[in-house]
Amino acid sequence: MHFYGTVVKKYITDTFGYDLNRQCVYIRLHYHFEISCQETVPQSICAFIDSNDYESAIRETISLGGDADTMGAITGGIASAFYKEIPDNIHEFALSKLDEEMKATLHEFENRYTY
């Protein structure tokens, strides 16, 4: 675990009471589809903590199974804020899946809030 992962883990555990002491390799053994925030948020955070870049964070969370699209959104949001970038190939692939209206909305958002 990277240093900042330790800091994030301690803050979230102390503030919200989540059990973040599990690694993805162990979560994966018994995890199943579950839509509750109690069973998606901690696992998503654990996937981020186990990562070393944006892509590894997404791969970890999706490998857990369960509500992978929701968990990927949670982990991806944390990872993009922490690592400060989404690899170009992933960003371009995601953009290719959007219609023109959604692309325009995304570009407007990025222009307003990206530094």
Protein Blocks (a to p, Z undefined) as FASTA:
>chain_A
ZZklmmmmmmmmmmnopafkbcfklmmmmgccdfbfklmmmmmmmmmmmpcbfklmmmmm
mmngmjlklmmmmmmmmmmmmnopacfklmmmmmmmpcfklmmmmmmmmmmmpZZ
